[in-house]
Amino acid sequence: MESGGKGWLHGSLFFYTVCALSLFSSCVTGQIRYSIPEEMPVGSFVGNIASDLGLEPKRLISGKARVFTADSSEYIGLDKENGHLVVKNKIDREELCGEISACSVSFDVIFDNPMELYRVTVDIQDINDNSPVFPKSKIEQEISELAVLGARFPLESAIDPDVGVNTLQKYTLQPTDHFKLNVQNGAGGNKNVEMVLHSALDREKKKHHNLILTAFDGGKPQRSATVQINIIVLDVNDNAPVFSQSSYKTSVVENAPKSTIVTKVSATDADESSHGIQYYFEHATSAVKALFSIDADSGEVKVIGDIDYEKHKQFTVKVKAKDHGGLTDSSEIIIDVIDINDNTPKITIMSFSSAVSEDAAPGTVIAMINVQDLDSGDNSKITCSIDLNSPFKIMSSLTNYYNLVTDSELDREQTAEYNITVTAVDGGNPPLSSKEILNLKISDVNDHAPQFKQESYNAFIAENNPPSTTILTVKAEDMDWGSNAKVSYFLIDGDLNGAPLASYISINSENGVIYAEKSFDYEQLKSFKMQVKAQDGGSPPLSNNVTVNIIIQDQNDNAPQVLYPVQTGGSVVAEIVPRAADVGYLVTKVVAVDVDSGQNAWLSYKLQKATDRALFEVGLQNGEIRTVRQVTDKDAVKQKLTVVVEDNGQPSRSAVVSINVAVADSFPEVLSEFTDFTHEKQYNDNLTFYLVLALAVVSLLFIVSIISIISVKIYRWRQNKLFFKSGANLPVIPYYPPVYADGTLQHVYNYEMCGTTDSRMSDVKFVRPYSQNTLVSQSRLGTVQREKKEQEVDDLTLEQKPPNSDWRFPPNQRPGPSGQHRFHTLQQRWTPYEKSRAGVRPDEAGAGAGVIAGTGPWPNPPTEAEQLQALMAAANASEATATLGPRYNLQYGPEYRQNVYIPGSTATLTANPQQQVPQQALPPPQALPPAEVPKAAQTPASKKKPTKKDKK
């Protein structure tokens, strides 16, 4: 042992082993004893518990070693850094144990992880730290002069709190000429001191005697105490009082009511003249004086305080009887305190785990409990128990120590929290008990997989759904808690029609809502299955799967389709009904299908339009067209029926089919009737809208073109006004007679053609030709562009031929459209005569076919109205030629003059705007073959899409 207590360790270190349960495994519990002197300074070394127990010093830290005392007194502390037990508070053995010689302090050292318990006892050795003390500093004693030799006179003993050799050992009396000391050992180990008279007293010689009584203990160094005894010599009193018993023994129960008589002492005096005897306690301690009193006259001992067995189990009281003459006698009263069951058991929770995992094995220690009862005997025997019907039990490990352990498996999902009541009952009568409630929480373990509310789910969704439509919500519950109960939802990967399932379906991982990623089509996909996985957030996670059946519901999104009769746009198909047909004659049967299902595919047939409704009827369910009466001569040969096929959806959809029926007995009759059959073309709403829109756009473009042309012409006319001031420079529009006598123009045949808008059903009829002398005066028209340079304009003006005074231009032959239009085929050949009449040199004819120069000027300058009329005539001619010419292989033109001269310019309007050549710039005439005649160029107006009016 190290400093301080090294010499005081008795070497009584021993162990004993018992079986106990700890939080995780069994532990070994032992007892160790140390011995130290009292009054050691705080922090003094007591013992090295780590070394004595064979433990590593770090075990004290990791095991959270701590000192536990039942009475909460902390005299010894634990230094966990080096494993030493040290003095925590100064120990006074006399205060701690009183008169008991064997004094010790017991406590427990507890370790966790695993839980271990060691009982430590420290014996407190007495040191001579107290001197003997007399109750009084001066003693007065009255003694009669007639006292006989050998008379004894008790003295108050000195008190020494120390024990053993350190307590009171001997007395000395000075002087000893009349008295000597007689020291006797009492029943409790105390020393009783008496003065014995060995030499007679004589009051007349000496009335007072002063003596010194000294008390010595046995300690080293030795301590002592003195008291002065003053003896007064009295006259006459020959007999002293005598107690009836040398020792009185009695008992009293603890907590006895006050004024309870414990016992009664009595003494007698042989002197007849003696007065009354007085009784009083001699050398009584403060505890005796606080609890008991004695009646001086009667000698009754009564209870005046609260007696506690746990503090004082026995009292020894000296009582003295004294007569009037001063003679005394002494006796001893021994009072035993009887214990009663007045203390309830005390429960101390030394270690407790407030939470335990639900997968803890049976036998796992939950708490370590200490119970104590301050009573004695059966009153201190304690029985500890807990509630029944719980998965726990309580087991005794050491005296007054219990372990609370699990008795069976725990399930947090059934019970998440326990309130365990620990009850301690003593063996008293009646028994006393105390309770302690422990709140134990069961921590969760991920031992439950998510469970769906249904074994499978069926969901219905209508086809043509918008994307992100909610289909259904799957829900799974997990009986665990916290993150172990957090459920996430996933789609198990799969394919559907060769595409990943995720492209069709998605699921919200948090709430299990299933969405449609795209629109479904019942006709392509009617149903499918998929697997949804619910997974919790435990570690490792647990999961469960469920099958979800998605059923696509049909919608009426498909109209019926007519399979028979087949509808063609370019041919006429007719059903023949003989005139002798009976009632119910089957004309034909309309066959239609609907790709929808259910009632959306239930088809019904009805006759919407018929030439004669009284002759035919259609079957509502089978589509059969039958006659409802006999055919008569009044019935028309051509019958047209319109049948509506309608499904049963909401809203319903329908299809229309037209059937031509011929009421005839022979095929030639049918053929002759249907030759001139006019098809009534059915336009749907969209086509009508587009036709109207196209007509509006074309009309707008035409109006804009006309306005632009007029604006340009007006602008140019105003720019050229300066050329009209002289009156000589007038524009010339040549005039060509319609018929030539010499017949040089090529004969032209004129045919009349009638056509419909549908060329596939059009008939062409050839009528007689017109006179071969008729000359078609049609030519291509064009627009003329004024030359930009003034120099060229001046040259052309100077070379203009003078006007011919004989030339006249009839009003009906002026430029402009005539009142009659026909379809013509125009082939134009140039002869030398025509070229000369046109004023074109032979070498200039090759510059462009169809360009004819004028031979004379206008008689008067044309007005603006005449110019506008000429321009509009040119535009109409170009448009008609561009529209009907390519389709019928014809050239179309009205009967008006071909060549138009614009005032102020020498250019000639032609059908090709690129061939605007002045007269003097024409090359020499050359003969052109018919195949090389250039075609008229199309103007913007001629490119306009032909309208219905134009076709008519």
Helices and strands as residue ranges (DSSP letters): G 5-7, E 18-21, E 26-37, E 45-48, H 49-53, H 57-62, E 66-68, E 76-79, E 84-87, H 93-97, E 104-111, E 116-125, E 138-144, E 152-155, G 164-166, E 168-174, E 179-185, E 191-197, E 208-217, E 224-234, E 242-243, E 247-253, E 261-264, E 267-268, E 278-282, H 286-291, E 292-294, E 300-303, E 314-322, E 328-338, E 346-352, E 355-357, E 365-372, G 377-380, E 382-386, E 392-398, E 401-406, E 417-426, E 433-443, E 451-452, E 456-462, E 469-473, E 476-477, G 482-485, E 488-491, E 495-496, E 499-500, G 501-503, E 505-507, E 513-516, E 527-535, E 543-553, E 561-564, E 574-577, E 586-589, E 591-593, G 598-601, E 603-610, E 616-618, E 624-627, E 638-647, E 654-663, H 667-675, H 685-719, G 721-724, G 759-761, H 790-798, G 811-813, E 823-824, H 832-837, G 842-847, H 864-888, E 891-892, G 913-915, G 919-921, G 930-932, H 948-951
